[in-house]
Amino acid sequence: MAESKHYYDFTNELSADEIYEGLLAHGLFTEKLPPVFTTKAFFDYCESQSPAFPKNPAEYIYHESMRNINTPRPLGIPNPAAYQRLCKYISEIWPQLQQYFEEETKNQEHIISRTHIRKMKDSDSLFSMNYRNWKDDGTPEPDLLLGARYRRGAALG
Protein backbone atom coordinates (compact mmCIF):
# COMPACT_ATOMS: atom_id res chain seq x y z
CA MET A 1 0.00 0.00 0.00
CA ALA A 2 1.29 3.45 -0.90
CA GLU A 3 2.44 5.65 1.93
CA SER A 4 0.15 8.60 2.67
CA LYS A 5 1.31 12.11 1.93
CA HIS A 6 2.66 14.58 4.43
CA TYR A 7 1.36 18.13 4.79
CA TYR A 8 4.38 19.47 2.94
CA ASP A 9 3.64 17.22 -0.03
CA PHE A 10 0.34 19.06 -0.45
CA THR A 11 1.89 22.52 -0.07
CA ASN A 12 4.75 21.68 -2.45
CA GLU A 13 2.18 20.92 -5.18
CA LEU A 14 1.13 24.59 -5.15
CA SER A 15 3.02 27.45 -6.77
CA ALA A 16 3.02 31.00 -5.40
CA ASP A 17 0.69 32.05 -8.25
CA GLU A 18 -1.72 29.20 -7.47
CA ILE A 19 -1.73 30.21 -3.80
CA TYR A 20 -2.51 33.82 -4.68
CA GLU A 21 -5.32 32.93 -7.08
CA GLY A 22 -6.73 30.16 -4.89
CA LEU A 23 -6.89 32.34 -1.80
CA LEU A 24 -8.07 35.56 -3.47
CA ALA A 25 -10.36 34.27 -6.23
CA HIS A 26 -11.79 31.31 -4.30
CA GLY A 27 -11.03 31.75 -0.61
CA LEU A 28 -12.69 34.93 0.60
CA PHE A 29 -16.14 33.40 1.09
CA THR A 30 -17.00 30.19 2.89
CA GLU A 31 -17.81 27.19 0.73
CA LYS A 32 -21.21 27.04 2.45
CA LEU A 33 -22.40 30.10 0.52
CA PRO A 34 -24.04 29.60 -2.89
CA PRO A 35 -21.62 29.86 -5.82
CA VAL A 36 -23.08 33.24 -6.76
CA PHE A 37 -20.80 34.65 -4.06
CA THR A 38 -17.42 34.74 -5.72
CA THR A 39 -14.38 36.98 -5.85
CA LYS A 40 -13.13 35.77 -9.24
CA ALA A 41 -13.94 39.17 -10.82
CA PHE A 42 -12.10 40.92 -7.95
CA PHE A 43 -9.08 38.66 -8.55
CA ASP A 44 -9.19 39.44 -12.29
CA TYR A 45 -9.32 43.17 -11.47
CA CYS A 46 -6.34 42.89 -9.13
CA GLU A 47 -4.38 40.95 -11.75
CA SER A 48 -5.05 43.43 -14.56
CA GLN A 49 -4.90 46.70 -12.62
CA SER A 50 -2.38 45.94 -9.82
CA PRO A 51 -4.16 48.29 -7.41
CA ALA A 52 -2.20 49.81 -4.54
CA PHE A 53 -4.65 49.36 -1.67
CA PRO A 54 -3.89 51.36 1.48
CA LYS A 55 -1.85 49.60 4.14
CA ASN A 56 -3.92 50.87 7.06
CA PRO A 57 -5.83 48.30 9.14
CA ALA A 58 -9.37 47.58 7.99
CA GLU A 59 -12.34 46.18 9.87
CA TYR A 60 -14.09 43.12 8.56
CA ILE A 61 -17.54 43.44 7.01
CA TYR A 62 -20.26 42.29 9.39
CA HIS A 63 -23.58 40.93 8.18
CA GLU A 64 -26.41 39.01 9.81
CA SER A 65 -28.64 36.63 7.88
CA MET A 66 -31.72 35.02 9.35
CA ARG A 67 -31.65 31.26 9.85
CA ASN A 68 -34.71 29.17 9.06
CA ILE A 69 -35.31 28.90 12.83
CA ASN A 70 -35.73 32.68 13.07
CA THR A 71 -32.43 33.41 14.81
CA PRO A 72 -29.71 35.57 13.30
CA ARG A 73 -26.54 34.05 11.91
CA PRO A 74 -23.61 36.50 12.13
CA LEU A 75 -21.24 36.52 9.18
CA GLY A 76 -17.88 38.22 8.98
CA ILE A 77 -16.21 38.84 5.63
CA PRO A 78 -12.65 40.19 5.47
CA ASN A 79 -12.23 43.62 3.93
CA PRO A 80 -11.42 42.75 0.28
CA ALA A 81 -8.58 45.28 -0.03
CA ALA A 82 -6.89 44.08 3.17
CA TYR A 83 -7.49 40.46 2.17
CA GLN A 84 -5.88 41.05 -1.24
CA ARG A 85 -2.79 42.47 0.44
CA LEU A 86 -2.63 39.44 2.76
CA CYS A 87 -2.97 36.99 -0.15
CA LYS A 88 -0.28 38.84 -2.10
CA TYR A 89 2.07 38.73 0.89
CA ILE A 90 1.47 35.01 1.44
CA SER A 91 2.24 34.34 -2.22
CA GLU A 92 5.45 36.40 -2.00
CA ILE A 93 6.76 34.39 0.96
CA TRP A 94 5.32 31.07 -0.25
CA PRO A 95 8.73 29.36 -0.72
CA GLN A 96 9.64 30.15 2.90
CA LEU A 97 6.25 28.89 4.09
CA GLN A 98 6.71 25.67 2.13
CA GLN A 99 10.08 25.14 3.78
CA TYR A 100 8.58 25.87 7.21
CA PHE A 101 5.71 23.40 6.65
CA GLU A 102 8.19 20.72 5.61
CA GLU A 103 10.45 21.26 8.63
CA GLU A 104 7.53 21.23 11.04
CA THR A 105 5.66 18.22 9.63
CA LYS A 106 8.24 15.90 8.03
CA ASN A 107 8.54 13.75 11.17
CA GLN A 108 4.81 13.36 11.76
CA GLU A 109 3.68 9.79 11.22
CA HIS A 110 0.10 10.73 10.37
CA ILE A 111 -1.76 13.69 8.98
CA ILE A 112 -3.58 14.95 12.04
CA SER A 113 -6.11 17.17 10.29
CA ARG A 114 -7.55 16.71 6.85
CA THR A 115 -8.65 20.34 6.64
CA HIS A 116 -5.66 22.05 5.08
CA ILE A 117 -4.84 23.70 1.77
CA ARG A 118 -4.31 21.47 -1.23
CA LYS A 119 -5.03 21.19 -4.92
CA MET A 120 -8.64 20.13 -5.15
CA LYS A 121 -10.07 17.78 -7.74
CA ASP A 122 -12.57 19.54 -10.01
CA SER A 123 -12.30 22.82 -8.08
CA ASP A 124 -10.16 25.95 -8.09
CA SER A 125 -10.57 26.28 -4.33
CA LEU A 126 -7.66 25.32 -2.07
CA PHE A 127 -9.70 24.29 0.93
CA SER A 128 -12.75 22.25 1.90
CA MET A 129 -14.15 21.65 5.35
CA ASN A 130 -15.29 18.13 4.46
CA TYR A 131 -12.43 16.92 2.30
CA ARG A 132 -11.36 13.33 2.81
CA ASN A 133 -9.39 11.28 0.35
CA TRP A 134 -7.94 8.17 1.94
CA LYS A 135 -5.62 7.62 -1.04
CA ASP A 136 -3.82 10.92 -0.32
CA ASP A 137 -4.44 11.36 3.40
CA GLY A 138 -4.09 7.76 4.45
CA THR A 139 -6.27 6.12 7.05
CA PRO A 140 -4.36 6.36 10.31
CA GLU A 141 -7.34 5.40 12.49
CA PRO A 142 -6.69 1.62 12.39
CA ASP A 143 -3.00 2.16 13.18
CA LEU A 144 -3.89 4.47 16.03
CA LEU A 145 -6.49 2.07 17.47
CA LEU A 146 -4.73 -1.30 17.00
CA GLY A 147 -2.55 -2.19 19.91
CA ALA A 148 -4.21 0.36 22.18
CA ARG A 149 -3.61 -0.40 25.80
CA TYR A 150 -6.68 1.31 27.20
CA ARG A 151 -10.37 1.02 26.52
CA ARG A 152 -13.12 2.79 28.47
CA GLY A 153 -10.68 3.69 31.18
CA ALA A 154 -9.52 0.12 31.85
CA ALA A 155 -6.11 -1.31 30.98
CA LEU A 156 -6.12 -4.08 28.37
CA GLY A 157 -2.69 -5.52 28.93
N, C-alpha and C positions, 0 to 999 in steps of 0.2 A: 504494500500500500504506500502511496506517495506521502511524503512528509508534508504536513500542513505549513502554510506560509507564516512568516513572522510579520509583525506590523510594518517593519521597514521594507519588506518586499512589496507591500501595497503602496507605500509612499514613493518608493523608487520607480514605480510604474508611471508616475505622474511628473510631467515637466512643469516648469515655472509658469509657462503660458496656460497649461491646462488647469493649474491651481487657480490662477487669476480668473479665467473664464468660468470655471466650475463654481467658485465661490461667489463671484459677482453676478453672473448671468443666471445661476441656478441655486444659489444658496442664501439669498436674503430672506425669502419667505419659507415657512414650514411646508413640508410635503403634504401636510393635512389640508392645506387650502386648495381650492379648485385650480386647475391649470391656467385659468384666466389670469391669475395673479403671477406675473412673471417680471423679471428684470432684464430679459434678453435685450429689449430695445435700449434700456439704460446702459447695458454693457456695450452695445454697438455704438452708442453715442460717445461713451468714454474712449472707445478704441479709435473712432474717427476724429474726435475733436481734442483729445488729450486735455480735458479741462483741469485747471489749477484750482481745486476746491480749497477753501480756507482751512488752515490748520487748527483753528480754535475748537475747543470741545463742543460737542453737539448732543443735545438730549435725544433720546429715542422718541419715536412717535407712538403715542398711546391711543388705543382704540378699544372700545367695549362692544362686543356683539352679544346678542341675546341667545342663550341656549334654548333648546326645545322644552326645557323644564322651567322656563321663565326666570332664569337667574343669569346675571351677566357673566360673560367670559372675557377677562381682560387679555388684550393682545399688545405686545410691544414689538415694534418694528424698528430696527436700527435706522438712524438718519442715513439716507442713501449716500450723501457726499462723504460723510465720515466713514461709512462702510467701504466705499470705493477706495479711500486712502488706505484703510486697513488691508484690504485684499491686495492692493498694489504692493504694500510693504511686505506682506507675507510672500508674495511671488518673488520679490527682490531677494529675500533671504532664504528662499526655498532650499538651495543646496546645503546651507548650514542646518536648516531644520531637518532635512533628510539624514544628515550625518548624526545629529542629536538623537533622532528616533532610532537609528540603528544602534548607536552606543547604549542607549537606555533599554532596548528591548531584545538585543541579540541573544541574551542568555536566558530569556524566558522560555520555559518548556511549552507553554500553551498560550494561545491568544485569550486574554482574560475577558475582553469585551469585543463583541462583534459590531458595535456601533462606532465606526471610525471611517475616515475618508478612504476612498478607493475608487478605481474605475468601475463604473456600474454597467452591467449588461443592459442594452437597449435604453439607456438614459444618459443625459449629459450631466446629471447631478453627481455630486461626489459623496453623498451621504444618504443613508436611509435608516430610519429608526427600527425597521423590522427586517433588516437584511440578514440572511443566514444562508450560507453556501458551504455545506460540509466539505466539498471538494477543496475549497480554498482555505477555509477556517479550521478544518479538522473537526473532530468530535472528541474533545478531551474528557467529556463527562464519564465514559466508561473507565478511562484510565484513572480519573480522580476518585471514582467510587470503588473500583476493584482493590481489594487489599486493605480497605478501610478498617481501622481497629476499633472504631466506636460506632454504635448505632443506638439511637434513642437514649443517649446518655449512659449506656452500659458498655463496658469493654467486651470485645469479641475474642480476644486472644490472650 
